[in-house]
Each structure stands twice: as structure tokens, then as C-alpha cells.
Amino acid sequence: MHALFQAAALHAFPNPERIGCPGRTILEEIAGLPWPSQHPAYEHVKTCSPCLREMLELRAARVRASKKAIQRRVLWLAGLAAALLLCALGLFLLRGRKPSFEELARAAVAHGSGNLSADPFIAVVDYQALNVERGHQPAASGEVMLARSTRGIWILLGPASSSGQYVIELRNPKLGNVSAQYAGTASKPAKSAADFPVILRANVDLSRVPSGRYILAWDRTGSPDWDYEAVRVK
């Protein structure tokens, strides 16, 4: 019913000379009110077809602008949510991704002896840097610390060292026995420089090895020569 009266009023009160019209600024004020009838100038507007038409057009423009603003805000929030989701997913994948051998190898060479920060379960023994004479048992000074949580030992050999299968032993110098023995594999990362060390890797379990000083010994399978390094399990 209101729409019918409004449609009729758009033609019922012609005012081509716009006599007594309040002007566009006032019409914009009326158009912005939830109840236009509350504005004092509405008494003129409802009996002036040109003013009523202009006010309704301004009101419709406000509605369209408001809808567009809401749509833009929704799109912005959706884009922000998608970006945050991608960031969270990226962080999750990065944290869940295990570093490659090449990445860990370069980290090991840069880090030197000790447990890797990139993978704290890997203990590095930088044999080439320690410069221990081949085939001689080293003194306890300069020993490498091995945490009992260590699950992998990486021994950095010289660049010219042989690749292939090795035997690694953890020897107790006091008792003169072998406390643990592991199988290892020596190789270089793909596309590494000629002076990059050969890395001897072995999975180990030191959780049951008593704390103390040991001799870490390794030998290429089938070779009579052993290399040694002093270590301490703690």
C-alpha cells in the first residue's frame, strides 16, 4: 500500500519550478535517515514529486553503495582468511617437512662436531677438521659429545675418502670391548663440490649405552684399517 501511495505521489505533485524545495543537501540528509518522515523538511518532500523522486534516487544510491561496501568487505575478509590459511598451511608443511640429505649435509659441514640444530637427533663428528692420525687411538682431549637421544651419527670424512658400506663400533677403552656396532653408508650429496667431504651415516641407538668416554671406530667393509675418534656419551 505504501508503495502505491509513493508511486502516485511521484506524479501527483508536479513542481517544475521547484518552489520551496529544500535543496540537494537536505534531501541527502532525509535519504540517510531510517525514517525520513522524522525530518522537518519531509513535509515538503511528500507533497513535491520532484523532491520525492530525487530523495528516493539518493536513498537507492545509498543502498547500492552500502551493498557494494559490504561486498568489498566480505571479499577482503575472505582474501585475508585465505592468505592466513595459506600461511598456516605453509608453516605446517615447512615444520612437517623433513630436510633432505643435501640440506642436512651442508648444515653438518657448516656446523662441525656436535648435534645439528636442523635435526638435533643427528650427531656430527667432523673427523677431517679434528685431523686425527689414521689408525691411532686419540686422546680423550677434544672428544666429541654424543647425547643419549642421538639417533644418527654422521662422520665427515675427507673428500677423497671411499664411499660405500662401513662398520661403525663404539668401543669401551676401559673394558676393551665393543659396546655397540652399527652399519653405515658413506656418500656425497648430489652435485657437491670436489672438496666436499664424504659423509659416513649410520642409524644408532645410544639410549642404553652407559654415559662415559668411548672410542668411535669405523672401517670400510673389507678394509683392514680403522679410523678412530674420542667421544663421550652423556
C-alpha positions as a Markdown table, in Angstrom:
| # | Residue | x | y | z |
|---|---|---|---|---|
| 1 | Met | 0.0 | 0.0 | 0.0 |
| 2 | His | 2.8 | 2.4 | 0.9 |
| 3 | Ala | 4.5 | 1.7 | -2.4 |
| 4 | Leu | 1.3 | 2.5 | -4.3 |
| 5 | Phe | 0.9 | 5.8 | -2.5 |
| 6 | Gln | 4.6 | 6.6 | -3.1 |
| 7 | Ala | 4.2 | 5.8 | -6.8 |
| 8 | Ala | 1.2 | 8.0 | -7.0 |
| 9 | Ala | 3.0 | 10.9 | -5.2 |
| 10 | Leu | 5.8 | 10.8 | -7.7 |
| 11 | His | 3.4 | 12.2 | -10.3 |
| 12 | Ala | 0.6 | 13.8 | -8.2 |
| 13 | Phe | 2.6 | 16.9 | -7.1 |
| 14 | Pro | 4.4 | 18.4 | -10.0 |
| 15 | Asn | 6.6 | 21.3 | -9.2 |
| 16 | Pro | 8.6 | 22.1 | -12.3 |
| 17 | Glu | 9.8 | 25.4 | -10.9 |
| 18 | Arg | 11.0 | 23.7 | -7.7 |
| 19 | Ile | 9.3 | 26.3 | -5.5 |
| 20 | Gly | 10.1 | 25.8 | -1.8 |
| 21 | Cys | 12.4 | 22.9 | -2.5 |
| 22 | Pro | 15.0 | 22.4 | 0.4 |
| 23 | Gly | 17.9 | 21.6 | -1.9 |
| 24 | Arg | 20.1 | 18.5 | -2.5 |
| 25 | Thr | 22.0 | 18.7 | 0.8 |
| 26 | Ile | 18.7 | 18.5 | 2.8 |
| 27 | Leu | 17.4 | 15.7 | 0.5 |
| 28 | Glu | 20.6 | 13.7 | 1.2 |
| 29 | Glu | 20.0 | 14.1 | 4.9 |
| 30 | Ile | 16.5 | 12.8 | 4.6 |
| 31 | Ala | 17.6 | 10.0 | 2.3 |
| 32 | Gly | 20.1 | 8.9 | 5.0 |
| 33 | Leu | 17.5 | 8.6 | 7.8 |
| 34 | Pro | 15.9 | 5.3 | 8.6 |
| 35 | Trp | 12.6 | 7.1 | 9.0 |
| 36 | Pro | 12.6 | 10.0 | 6.5 |
| 37 | Ser | 9.3 | 11.3 | 8.0 |
| 38 | Gln | 11.2 | 12.4 | 11.1 |
| 39 | His | 12.9 | 15.1 | 9.2 |
| 40 | Pro | 11.2 | 18.6 | 9.3 |
| 41 | Ala | 11.6 | 19.1 | 5.6 |
| 42 | Tyr | 9.8 | 15.8 | 4.8 |
| 43 | Glu | 6.5 | 17.7 | 4.9 |
| 44 | His | 7.5 | 19.4 | 1.8 |
| 45 | Val | 9.1 | 16.4 | 0.2 |
| 46 | Lys | 6.0 | 14.2 | 0.4 |
| 47 | Thr | 4.0 | 16.8 | -1.4 |
| 48 | Cys | 6.6 | 17.6 | -4.1 |
| 49 | Ser | 7.0 | 15.0 | -6.8 |
| 50 | Pro | 10.5 | 16.2 | -7.9 |
| 51 | Cys | 11.9 | 16.3 | -4.4 |
| 52 | Leu | 10.4 | 12.9 | -3.6 |
| 53 | Arg | 11.9 | 11.4 | -6.7 |
| 54 | Glu | 15.3 | 12.9 | -6.0 |
| 55 | Met | 15.2 | 11.8 | -2.4 |
| 56 | Leu | 14.3 | 8.3 | -3.4 |
| 57 | Glu | 17.1 | 8.2 | -6.0 |
| 58 | Leu | 19.6 | 9.4 | -3.4 |
| 59 | Arg | 18.2 | 6.7 | -1.0 |
| 60 | Ala | 18.6 | 4.0 | -3.6 |
| 61 | Ala | 22.2 | 5.2 | -4.4 |
| 62 | Arg | 23.0 | 4.9 | -0.7 |
| 63 | Val | 21.6 | 1.4 | -0.6 |
| 64 | Arg | 23.6 | 0.4 | -3.6 |
| 65 | Ala | 26.8 | 1.9 | -2.2 |
| 66 | Ser | 26.2 | 0.2 | 1.1 |
| 67 | Lys | 25.8 | -3.2 | -0.6 |
| 68 | Lys | 29.0 | -2.7 | -2.6 |
| 69 | Ala | 30.9 | -1.7 | 0.6 |
| 70 | Ile | 29.6 | -4.8 | 2.3 |
| 71 | Gln | 30.6 | -7.0 | -0.7 |
| 72 | Arg | 34.1 | -5.4 | -0.8 |
| 73 | Arg | 34.5 | -6.0 | 2.9 |
| 74 | Val | 33.3 | -9.6 | 2.6 |
| 75 | Leu | 35.8 | -10.1 | -0.3 |
| 76 | Trp | 38.6 | -8.5 | 1.7 |
| 77 | Leu | 37.9 | -10.7 | 4.7 |
| 78 | Ala | 37.7 | -13.8 | 2.5 |
| 79 | Gly | 41.0 | -12.9 | 0.9 |
| 80 | Leu | 42.6 | -12.3 | 4.3 |
| 81 | Ala | 41.3 | -15.6 | 5.6 |
| 82 | Ala | 42.6 | -17.4 | 2.5 |
| 83 | Ala | 46.0 | -15.7 | 2.9 |
| 84 | Leu | 46.2 | -16.6 | 6.6 |
| 85 | Leu | 45.2 | -20.2 | 5.8 |
| 86 | Leu | 47.9 | -20.4 | 3.1 |
| 87 | Cys | 50.4 | -19.0 | 5.6 |
| 88 | Ala | 49.4 | -21.5 | 8.2 |
| 89 | Leu | 49.5 | -24.4 | 5.7 |
| 90 | Gly | 52.9 | -23.3 | 4.5 |
| 91 | Leu | 54.2 | -23.2 | 8.1 |
| 92 | Phe | 52.7 | -26.6 | 8.8 |
| 93 | Leu | 54.3 | -28.1 | 5.7 |
| 94 | Leu | 57.6 | -26.4 | 6.5 |
| 95 | Arg | 57.6 | -27.7 | 10.0 |
| 96 | Gly | 56.4 | -31.1 | 8.9 |
| 97 | Arg | 58.9 | -31.4 | 6.0 |
| 98 | Lys | 62.0 | -33.4 | 6.8 |
| 99 | Pro | 65.1 | -31.7 | 5.4 |
| 100 | Ser | 66.8 | -33.5 | 2.6 |
| 101 | Phe | 70.2 | -35.2 | 2.8 |
| 102 | Glu | 71.7 | -32.4 | 0.8 |
| 103 | Glu | 70.3 | -29.7 | 3.1 |
| 104 | Leu | 71.5 | -31.6 | 6.2 |
| 105 | Ala | 74.9 | -32.3 | 4.7 |
| 106 | Arg | 75.6 | -28.7 | 4.1 |
| 107 | Ala | 74.3 | -27.8 | 7.6 |
| 108 | Ala | 76.6 | -30.5 | 9.1 |
| 109 | Val | 79.7 | -29.2 | 7.3 |
| 110 | Ala | 78.9 | -25.6 | 8.4 |
| 111 | His | 78.1 | -26.7 | 11.9 |
| 112 | Gly | 81.0 | -29.0 | 12.7 |
| 113 | Ser | 81.1 | -31.5 | 15.5 |
| 114 | Gly | 78.0 | -31.7 | 17.8 |
| 115 | Asn | 74.3 | -32.2 | 17.4 |
| 116 | Leu | 72.7 | -30.5 | 14.4 |
| 117 | Ser | 70.3 | -27.6 | 15.1 |
| 118 | Ala | 68.4 | -28.6 | 11.9 |
| 119 | Asp | 67.9 | -32.1 | 13.3 |
| 120 | Pro | 69.0 | -32.5 | 17.0 |
| 121 | Phe | 68.9 | -36.3 | 16.8 |
| 122 | Ile | 71.9 | -36.3 | 14.4 |
| 123 | Ala | 75.3 | -36.0 | 16.0 |
| 124 | Val | 78.1 | -34.8 | 13.7 |
| 125 | Val | 81.7 | -36.0 | 14.1 |
| 126 | Asp | 83.9 | -33.7 | 12.0 |
| 127 | Tyr | 86.8 | -36.1 | 11.5 |
| 128 | Gln | 88.6 | -34.2 | 8.8 |
| 129 | Ala | 88.6 | -31.0 | 10.9 |
| 130 | Leu | 89.8 | -32.8 | 14.0 |
| 131 | Asn | 92.8 | -34.1 | 11.9 |
| 132 | Val | 93.3 | -37.3 | 13.8 |
| 133 | Glu | 96.0 | -39.6 | 12.5 |
| 134 | Arg | 94.6 | -42.6 | 10.7 |
| 135 | Gly | 94.8 | -45.8 | 12.6 |
| 136 | His | 95.8 | -44.4 | 16.0 |
| 137 | Gln | 93.6 | -44.2 | 19.1 |
| 138 | Pro | 93.1 | -40.5 | 20.0 |
| 139 | Ala | 93.5 | -39.0 | 23.4 |
| 140 | Ala | 90.4 | -38.0 | 25.4 |
| 141 | Ser | 91.1 | -34.3 | 24.9 |
| 142 | Gly | 89.0 | -32.8 | 22.1 |
| 143 | Glu | 86.4 | -35.6 | 22.4 |
| 144 | Val | 83.0 | -35.2 | 20.7 |
| 145 | Met | 79.9 | -35.2 | 22.9 |
| 146 | Leu | 77.1 | -37.6 | 21.9 |
| 147 | Ala | 73.7 | -37.2 | 23.6 |
| 148 | Arg | 72.0 | -40.4 | 24.5 |
| 149 | Ser | 69.0 | -39.1 | 22.5 |
| 150 | Thr | 71.1 | -39.3 | 19.3 |
| 151 | Arg | 69.5 | -41.5 | 16.6 |
| 152 | Gly | 72.1 | -40.9 | 13.8 |
| 153 | Ile | 75.8 | -40.4 | 13.7 |
| 154 | Trp | 77.3 | -38.5 | 10.7 |
| 155 | Ile | 81.1 | -38.7 | 10.3 |
| 156 | Leu | 82.6 | -36.1 | 8.0 |
| 157 | Leu | 85.5 | -37.9 | 6.2 |
| 158 | Gly | 88.0 | -36.4 | 3.8 |
| 159 | Pro | 86.8 | -35.5 | 0.2 |
| 160 | Ala | 88.9 | -38.4 | -1.2 |
| 161 | Ser | 87.6 | -41.0 | 1.2 |
| 162 | Ser | 85.9 | -44.1 | -0.2 |
| 163 | Ser | 82.1 | -44.3 | -0.5 |
| 164 | Gly | 80.3 | -47.5 | 0.3 |
| 165 | Gln | 79.4 | -49.7 | 3.2 |
| 166 | Tyr | 81.2 | -49.3 | 6.6 |
| 167 | Val | 81.2 | -50.8 | 10.0 |
| 168 | Ile | 81.0 | -48.5 | 13.0 |
| 169 | Glu | 81.8 | -49.5 | 16.5 |
| 170 | Leu | 81.5 | -47.8 | 19.9 |
| 171 | Arg | 84.4 | -49.2 | 22.0 |
| 172 | Asn | 84.9 | -49.0 | 25.7 |
| 173 | Pro | 88.6 | -48.2 | 26.3 |
| 174 | Lys | 88.5 | -49.3 | 29.9 |
| 175 | Leu | 86.9 | -52.7 | 29.3 |
| 176 | Gly | 88.5 | -53.2 | 25.9 |
| 177 | Asn | 85.2 | -54.4 | 24.4 |
| 178 | Val | 82.7 | -53.2 | 21.8 |
| 179 | Ser | 79.7 | -51.7 | 23.4 |
| 180 | Ala | 77.7 | -51.3 | 20.2 |
| 181 | Gln | 78.1 | -51.9 | 16.5 |
| 182 | Tyr | 76.3 | -50.3 | 13.6 |
| 183 | Ala | 76.2 | -50.5 | 9.8 |
| 184 | Gly | 76.9 | -47.3 | 7.9 |
| 185 | Thr | 76.9 | -45.9 | 4.4 |
| 186 | Ala | 79.3 | -43.3 | 3.1 |
| 187 | Ser | 78.5 | -41.0 | 0.2 |
| 188 | Lys | 78.5 | -37.4 | -1.0 |
| 189 | Pro | 75.4 | -35.2 | -1.7 |
| 190 | Ala | 74.5 | -35.0 | -5.4 |
| 191 | Lys | 76.1 | -32.1 | -7.3 |
| 192 | Ser | 78.5 | -31.3 | -4.4 |
| 193 | Ala | 81.9 | -29.7 | -5.0 |
| 194 | Ala | 85.1 | -31.8 | -5.3 |
| 195 | Asp | 86.3 | -30.7 | -1.9 |
| 196 | Phe | 83.0 | -31.5 | -0.2 |
| 197 | Pro | 83.6 | -34.2 | 2.5 |
| 198 | Val | 82.3 | -37.8 | 2.1 |
| 199 | Ile | 79.7 | -38.3 | 4.9 |
| 200 | Leu | 79.5 | -41.6 | 6.7 |
| 201 | Arg | 76.0 | -42.0 | 8.1 |
| 202 | Ala | 74.6 | -44.6 | 10.5 |
| 203 | Asn | 71.4 | -45.0 | 12.5 |
| 204 | Val | 72.2 | -45.6 | 16.1 |
| 205 | Asp | 70.6 | -46.1 | 19.5 |
| 206 | Leu | 72.5 | -44.8 | 22.4 |
| 207 | Ser | 69.6 | -44.9 | 24.9 |
| 208 | Arg | 71.0 | -48.0 | 26.6 |
| 209 | Val | 74.7 | -47.1 | 26.3 |
| 210 | Pro | 76.0 | -46.0 | 29.7 |
| 211 | Ser | 77.4 | -42.5 | 30.0 |
| 212 | Gly | 81.1 | -42.1 | 29.7 |
| 213 | Arg | 84.1 | -42.0 | 27.4 |
| 214 | Tyr | 84.3 | -44.2 | 24.3 |
| 215 | Ile | 86.2 | -44.7 | 21.1 |
| 216 | Leu | 84.2 | -44.3 | 18.0 |
| 217 | Ala | 85.8 | -46.5 | 15.4 |
| 218 | Trp | 84.9 | -47.1 | 11.7 |
| 219 | Asp | 86.2 | -49.2 | 8.9 |
| 220 | Arg | 85.1 | -49.6 | 5.3 |
| 221 | Thr | 83.8 | -53.1 | 4.8 |
| 222 | Gly | 86.6 | -55.4 | 3.7 |
| 223 | Ser | 89.4 | -53.0 | 4.7 |
| 224 | Pro | 91.9 | -53.9 | 7.4 |
| 225 | Asp | 92.4 | -50.2 | 8.5 |
| 226 | Trp | 90.3 | -48.5 | 11.2 |
| 227 | Asp | 89.9 | -44.8 | 11.9 |
| 228 | Tyr | 89.1 | -43.6 | 15.4 |
| 229 | Glu | 87.7 | -40.6 | 17.3 |
| 230 | Ala | 87.3 | -40.0 | 21.1 |
| 231 | Val | 83.6 | -39.4 | 22.1 |
| 232 | Arg | 81.7 | -39.0 | 25.3 |
| 233 | Val | 78.2 | -40.3 | 25.7 |
| 234 | Lys | 76.1 | -38.3 | 28.2 |
